[in-house]
């Protein structure tokens, strides 16, 4: 079941009138029919007309060769090497800063950056591990803990990413962050302590519940979470939403009940379970980015 927390008055386990994916399959009805019942978030005819709403090939394990290039955007640290993906035949609608998972700036993140370019954005996939990536849990934890031990370096790194994008977009060019797992929590922290930017999209990252801290946010927040996730849990997501509401921060937060941590960036791990939720989250994300980039 796709649970929408955005407009609900309570923060307990969400019960909605939506039909579950399993129910849709049982009646041999297309998934799109049930998604249309979620409140008109998108229209079937627009899906066929707008290529931007096609689920990115990278997250399905179907990416082609990389089209971007490595870039040293953080001049203070020569070991930091990001990945820049730029539109070729059109101007960018805005700039995106991608913040990687706990294993670093991997091939999957770079491939996903290329797919965001296809949706009309200028994209910088950042490197918070100084050129390193992890290949197992122990390595990932070591890298993540080292990065978290110096939060000021993370903020400075991401400030440099914003500045790098605005060299192309202009000094007031709109920029948003998108982070997954470790990167989702970093994106939220950066929204509270970094240079001004226009949007923050969190995919199952570490959350903040304190309304006083959340009141420092100056833009709408997007969040996609998994109902089976053990971190953040559904209760933690509900507490986050409650904090946002108390703080008066506009938000688009959804929990997808039948999926687990990592479902969006890795649809190919379980396509049958992940695809419908990932597609819905992608449509929300594109419309969210359009909103915050078009805001006055």
N, C-alpha and C positions, 0 to 999 in steps of 0.2 A: 504494500500500500504506500502511496506517495502522500506524505503528511505535510501540510502547509501550516507553518507556525506564524506566518507573517501577520495575519489580522485577528488572531484568536486572543480572547481576553485572559486565558489561563495558561499556565506553564506546565501543567501536568501532562501525562502521556496523551498525545493527540488522538482524538477519535473524530473522523470525518465521514462525510457521506460518499466519499469516493469509493470506486470499486477496485479490488485488488487486481494485480497483474494476473495472478493465478485464476481469478474468476473470469477475466476476459478471455484467457486461453480456453477455459473449460467450455465457454459458450461459442468458441470459434469466431469471436469477433476481433477485429483488428485492434491492436493496442491504442492506436490513435483515437479510436472512439472513446475509450475510457479517459484518455488524457484530456480530451476536449471537455469532459465533464468536470474538470478540476477548477473551472472558473473562468474559462475563456482566455487562458494564457497564450494560446496561439490558435490559428485556424488552419485546417488541413490544406486548403488551397494555397496558403502562403508558403507552406512547406515545400510544395512543388516549385514555386516560383522563385524562392529565395535560396540560392545555393549556400548562403552563409549559415543556414540552419542544418546543413548536412553534418552528421556526426563526424568529427575529425578522424581521418584514417589512422593517425599515429596512435591514438588510444585504443584502436582496434587491432593493433599490431600489423597495420597495412601501410606504413609510411614508405615513401620513396627515398631516394638519396637526399642528403641534407642540401639545403639551398642557401643557408646563411653562412656566416663567417665568424671566426673567433675574434674577440675584441677585448682590449685592455682598457676598460672603462674606469678603473679605480687606480688612479695614478700613484697613490701612496703605497700600493702593494703590487709589485710586478708579478707576484705569483698568482694573483687573481686573474682568471681568464674567463670572460663571459662569452655568450653566443648571441650575435645580432642577426635578426632576420628582418628584411626590409621589403616593402611592396615595390614591384618593378614598374607596373604600368598604371598605377593610380596613387593619388596622395593618401596618406594614412588618416583614418578617422581620429586616431589618438594613439598614445603609446602605452604598451603593456610591459610591466616588469614581472617576470616569472620567477618565483622563489621555490627552489627545488625541495624534494623530499629529504629524508634523513640520510640517503645514500649519496647525495651530491648532484652535481650537474651532469646527469647521465644522458645517454643517447635518446631516451624516451622524452626527456624534457626538451632537448633540442628539436626533435621531430615535432613535438607539440607546438613549439614556437613557430615553426614553418606553417603549421595549420592555422594558427591565429593570423598570420600574414594573409592567408587566403580569405580570411573573414574581414580583411581591410585594416589591419592594425600594424603599426611599427612595434617590434618586439625585441626586448633585451632579456635573455635568460641569464640571471645573475649567478655568481659563484661565491658562496659563503665559506667554502672549504679550501680556498687557496689552491685550486687546481686538483684537489684530491677527490676521489670517490671511494665508496665502500662497496665490498662485495659480499658481506655477511653481517649478521646482527652485531657481532662484537666490533667490527670495524665501523659500522654505521653509528653505534652508540659513542664510540671514541671520538669520531669526527663531530658529531652533534654536540656532545658535551664540551668539547674544546671551543666550538663556535659560541655556544651559549655562555661560556665563562667570560666572554668579553662583549657584552651587549652594545657597548658604544662603538665597537668596530663594525658590528652588523649595521647599525644605523648609519654610520659614515659610508659604508659600502653602498647601501641602498640610496642614500642621498646622492652619491656619485652617479648611480644608475639613472636617477631622475634627471640630473643635470645633463648626462650624456644624451638621453632621448630628446631633451629640450634644445639641444644644439641643432637638431633637425626640425622639431615641431615648432620652435619659437619659444620665447621665455614664458609665455602663458599657455603653452600647449598642454592639453589634458593628458593626464597620466593616471593609470590605475595599477595596483598590484594584484597578482593572483598567486596564491601559495597553496601547496599540498602538504598535509602531514606536518612535519617540522616547519615547512615553509608557510603553512596556514597560520600557525601561531606567530611566526615572525611577521607576517603581513599585518596582523592585528596590532602587534606591538609597534610596528613602524607607523601605522596610522595614528598612534597616540604620541609618538616621539620623534618622527622624522619630518623632513621638509614637506611642505604642502603638496598634496596630490588629490585626485578627484574621486578615487574609488578604491575599495578593498574587497577582494573576493577570497573567501576562506573555504578550503576543502578539508574538512575533518582535521582541524588543527587545535592546538592548546588555546583555551578560551579564558576570558576575563569576565567576572560576574559583577564586579563593583560598579554600581551606577555612577558614582562620582568620577571614577576613572573613565568610564565609557562616555560620559558627558563631554569629554574633550574631543570626541570624534566630530568632524565637520562635514561628513558626507554619508550617504546611504551605504549600508554594509550588505554584502551578499554572502550567504553561507549555504553550503551543501554538506549534509551529514548523513551517516549511515545508522540505521536503527539497530544493527547487530554489532556496532563498534563498541569496544571496551574502553576506548579513549579517543575522543570524548564520548561519554555515555549520553544517552537520551536525557537523563536528569541534568547533566552538565549543560547540554545544549538548551534545555528549557530555562535553566537559570541564567544563561547568557542572554536569551531572548527577553526574559523578564528584566534584566539589567538594562538592556537597550531601550525597552519601552519606558521604564522609569526615567531614563536619561533623555527620552524624547528623540532617540536616534532612529531615523527611518531604516527599515531593513527588509530584506527578502531572504528569509531563512526557511529551508525545507529539510525534513528528515525523510529518507527513503527507507522504508521499514525492512525490506527483505534483502538488503545488501550489507556488505561489511566494509571496513576500512580499506581504502584504496580502490574502490569499485570504479571510480570515474576515470582515473588516469590509466587504469589497467583493465579495460573492458574485456580484453582478450583472455584474461584469466578464467572467466566464466561468462561467455557472451549471452547465454540464455537467460541468466539471472541479471546481468548488469546492463544490457543494452537499453531497455526501455527507460530505466531510471537515469542512465547516463545521457540519453537523448533529451529527456525532459530537463535535466540540469543544464545541459548545453544551451537549449532554447532560452531558459531563464537567464543564463549568463550573458548571451548575446544581447538580449533586451535590456538587461541591467547596464551593460557597458554603453549601449546606445543612450540610455537615460542619463547616466552620469556625465558622459562626454558632451551631451547636448544641453546640459543644465547651464543656466546663465551664470 
